[in-house]
Amino acid sequence: MLGRFGVPTATALQIYNDVLDKRSQIAMEILLKELRQGNFECVDQNDAVSIIARYQRNAMEGVAKNNLRLIACVINGMSEKKSLKAPTFLKYANILADLTDDEIIVLGIMAKLNWGTFIGDRGDTECRKLGINNMQSIQQALLRTGLLTMQIEITISDERENKALSIRGDELTSEQVYLLTTLFSEIEGYIENFDMKEDEAVA
């Protein structure tokens, strides 16, 4: 295909191989750094092969460094808690590999402030400090991951009891409430002291 763009076949193959070699090297450095204290004695060998293959595939596909670090942290955390199994890990890896940097930051802020909910202006200040001005749209995007869920809270403006009364539309207000899910809590339990770094994708 690159040949159709005027890139000689031999050159294209060399570029391709160089890119893969670089990605593999970077991914291995990240993985080894995170696995310093892991306990892998109880990990099934077949599970280990599946886990490393999935991690390496992420690297080959150009997943960003922060995402690879998150995935490596999960491998380490699961191993320390003797719960490193391929099916569970693969479920987590699929989610983490797909996160954007902004999504990782928003999730980190929510976890840091220990909020089950993230409403209105309560997190805007923290987000703005990190250059994020579209917190709610990011939260909406995170609904696809299963790490957040959303509810609509409806309140009656004049605080009357909602009995068999006829309530006008202008007396009601609604607000979107974003909640961290149990799936997020599962993953968070395997990640300790993760800090975002301004890393580019594994190019």
N, C-alpha and C positions, 0 to 999 in steps of 0.2 A: 504493500500500500504506500509506503514512503517513497518507493521508486516512482510511483505515479506523480509525486511532487518534486521529482528531479533529484532525489537523494539516492546515490548509488547503493546497490544492495549491500555490498560489503561494509560501507560506512554506516548504513542503517542498522545492520546487525551489531556492529561494534558499539554504536550509541545505545542500542537497546540493552546489550549485555552490561555496559558500563552503568546504566541507570539501575538495573537490577542488582548489580554488585554493591552499588552505593546504598541502595535501600536496605539490602540485607545486612550490610555492616552496621548501619545506623540502628536498625531494629535490634540487632544482637547486642549492641552496646546498651541500649535502653533496657532490654530484658535482663541482662546480666547485672546491671546496676540495681534493678528493683528486686532481684532474687537473691540478694546477698544472705538474707537471714531465713529464707524459706526452708521448710522441712518437707522433703519430697519422698521420704521413706515409705509412706503409705499410699503413694499414688500408683495406680495401676498402669502398667507399661502401655497398654493400648490407649488408655485415656491420655497419657503423656504425649504420645505420638499425635493424636487428634488435636490436642491443645496447642502444641508447638506448630503444627501444620496450619492451624487456623490463624495463629498470630503471624506466622511468616506470610501467609496469603494476604493479610491486611497490609503488611509492609510492602509487598510486591505491587499491590493495587494503589499505593501512594497515600495511605491513610496518614493523617497528620501526626506529628510527634506527640502532641499532648494526648491524643487518643490512644496511641501505642503505650504511652506511659500509664494511662488509666487501666488499660487491659493488662499490662504487666503487673500493676499493683494488685489487681484482682487475682491474678495467678498466685502472687506471693501471699496475699491475705487468705485465700482459700486453702493454700497448702499449710499455712501456719495453723489453721483451724481444722486441718485434716478433713476438709470437705471438697477437695479438688476433684471433681468428676466432670468428664467431658460434656455430657448433656446440659448440665447447669451452666458450666462455663461458656459454652457456645451460645446459649441464650443471652447471657450478659454481653459477650463479645459482639454479637450482632447489633445490640443497642448502642454500645459505647463507640464502636467504629463509625457510626453514622452521625454522631453529635458534632455540631459546629462549636467553635471556640466560644461564641456568645452563649450558646446553650449550656456549655460546661460552666461558664461564669455564673449564669443565673441560678443554676442548680447549686453551685457552691455557696452563693450568697444565702439562698434559702436554708441550706443545711447549716451554715455558719450561725445564722440568727435563730436557728432552732424553731422555725415557724412551720406549723402544719399547714398554715394558710399564708397566702401572699396577696394582700388586698390593697387596691388603691395606691396611695403614695407611700406606703410603709417601707417599700424597698427601693423606691425611685432614687433616693439619695445615694445609696450604696451602688446602684447600677451606674448612675451618672459618673461617679468617681472612677469607674472603669471604662468609661466611654460608651455605655449602652443607654440609648435613649428610647428604645422600643421594647421595653420589658414585656408588655402584655402580648405583643405579637410573637415574641420568642417563647413565652409560656404556651401560647396557642399552638405553636409548632411542636413543642415538646409533648403535646397530647398524643402524638403518633407513637411515641416511644413506650408508653405505659409507665413512665417515671412520674408523670403528673396526671391528675384528673381534675375536672372542672365541674363546679356546681353553680347554680344560679340562686342567690339569696334574694328573697322579696320581702320588703318591709313596708309597713303602712306608715305614711308620713306623720299622721296625727296621733299615732300610737294607740289608736282604739283597738279594742279586742276584735278579732276577726270572727264574728259570730255570723248570724244569718243576716248581715247587713249588706246593703248594696254599696260597693266601694268604687268610687270614680277612678279612672285611669291616672289622673294627676295626683292622686293620693298614694300611689304606689311607686316605689323605686326598686330597681333591681341592680344587682352587682355580681360580677363574675368572681368566683372564689376558686383559686387554684390550690390544690392539695398535693403534697408529696405522697406517693403511694407506698405500699408495702414492698413493691419491687425495688423502688429507690432505696428503701431502708436495707434491703438484703444486700444490694451492691455497696452501699455506704459502709456496711459492716466489715467489708473486706478492704476498704481503702482508708488509709490513715495518713494525715498530714499531706494531702495532695495539694500542691500549689500550681496554678497556671503559670506557664512560661510562654513568652512570645516566640514560639517556635513555628517555623514554616512546615508545610507538608514534607513528607519524606520524598524529595524529588529525585 
